[in-house]
Amino acid sequence: MDKVVWITGANSGIGKSITLKFLRNGHKVVASARREEEIKNILNEEGVDESDLIIVPLDVTDPEKIANTYELLKEKHLFVGLINNAGATSFQNALENSISEIKNIIETNLLGSIYMIKTLLPEMVEAEGGRIINILSVVTNKIFTSSSAYSASKAGLEAYSKVLREEVRENNIRIINIYPGATITPIWPDKALEKFSSRMMNPDRIADIVYDAYSIQENIVPEEIVLRPVKGDL
Ligand SMILES: NC(=O)c1ccc[n+]([C@@H]2O[C@H](COP(=O)([O-])OP(=O)(O)OC[C@H]3O[C@@H](n4cnc5c(N)ncnc54)[C@H](OP(=O)(O)O)[C@@H]3O)[C@@H](O)[C@H]2O)c1
């Protein structure tokens, strides 16, 4: 059985950087996202061994599909890690945010991450070990307008995972919450990237820190890591 790390939202931005970092360090990765072709592009990147990448087209808002996918994968793989990275936002104020946008944000960022945790947790409890990393955001402790649903989704996952952490500590399961500030990825509108990218963070550096936090072998867990551009939030 191959040990694997499941990374959601693996085909773009921070998730793609994390996926490449793990692959280049010899891990086997289950890489999931909705756009399969974009996941396949990872195979063209330097230092990627095709046999280490398991490409899984998956919408995290679909708990049945997650469960069915896992049932197939678990025949040949041991899930030692989960990185809940898939995320969406809309940059709309509460008045203008449509119900479908709000639903998508909450279902992807909050419920999707919980569905993933619920799917892999029994195996980790059984194995008496595992690592779950949630890519949250600085919005959990600072007010950003035009981010109400997004902030609710990230604060919700923060609350869920803090309770979970206490419940599974004794099972040697590490819950690591990462709180990045502005990072250069396609989640931002082009105009924002044009204006601010010089002071935003590089997703590859976020991936380096995620990887270091994941890799600690001693009885230490960095439970919360806040990452900000030196010059502060936008
Ligand atoms: N960039 C920042 O400044 C920043 C700051 C703090 C936190 N974050 C967080 O970092 C994470 C990654 O975001 P990013 O900035 O790297 O944005 P991104 O480049 O837009 O990546 C978002 C990823 O999520 C996937 N995704 C979206 N909806 C999905 C769904 N329903 N099911 C499965 N996958 C889905 C996308 O793939 P598909 O579209 O193919 O599904 C894509 O891989 C998010 O959780 C975001 O909230 C970002």
The ligand as a Gaussian input file, in Angstrom:
#p B3LYP/6-31G(d) Opt

LIG

0 1
 N       -4.703000      33.834000      -2.780000
 C       -4.856000      34.399000      -1.586000
 O       -4.581000      35.583000      -1.381000
 C       -5.358000      33.556000      -0.430000
 C       -5.232000      34.064000       0.871000
 C       -5.688000      33.321000       1.948000
 C       -6.244000      32.078000       1.729000
 N       -6.354000      31.588000       0.456000
 C       -6.952000      30.275000       0.281000
 O       -6.072000      29.443000      -0.434000
 C       -6.832000      28.400000      -1.049000
 C       -6.397000      28.280000      -2.495000
 O       -6.803000      29.443000      -3.186000
 P       -5.912000      30.143000      -4.329000
 O       -5.703000      31.527000      -3.900000
 O       -4.763000      29.292000      -4.674000
 O       -7.003000      30.232000      -5.516000
 P       -7.147000      29.513000      -6.928000
 O       -5.871000      29.597000      -7.686000
 O       -8.365000      30.102000      -7.522000
 O       -7.393000      27.998000      -6.544000
 C       -8.611000      27.522000      -6.053000
 C       -8.595000      26.010000      -6.187000
 O       -9.783000      25.470000      -5.614000
 C      -10.374000      24.577000      -6.553000
 N      -11.812000      24.572000      -6.346000
 C      -12.664000      25.630000      -6.331000
 N      -13.924000      25.211000      -6.140000
 C      -13.873000      23.848000      -6.029000
 C      -14.838000      22.830000      -5.840000
 N      -16.150000      23.116000      -5.713000
 N      -14.422000      21.542000      -5.783000
 C      -13.127000      21.247000      -5.904000
 N      -12.142000      22.158000      -6.080000
 C      -12.530000      23.443000      -6.158000
 C       -9.966000      25.112000      -7.930000
 O       -9.963000      24.096000      -8.928000
 P      -11.201000      23.812000      -9.924000
 O      -11.751000      25.155000     -10.307000
 O      -10.614000      23.050000     -11.071000
 O      -12.158000      22.988000      -9.140000
 C       -8.539000      25.543000      -7.639000
 O       -7.667000      24.461000      -7.722000
 C       -8.299000      28.772000      -0.878000
 O       -8.845000      28.024000       0.185000
 C       -8.246000      30.249000      -0.523000
 O       -9.356000      30.646000       0.248000
 C       -5.922000      32.300000      -0.625000

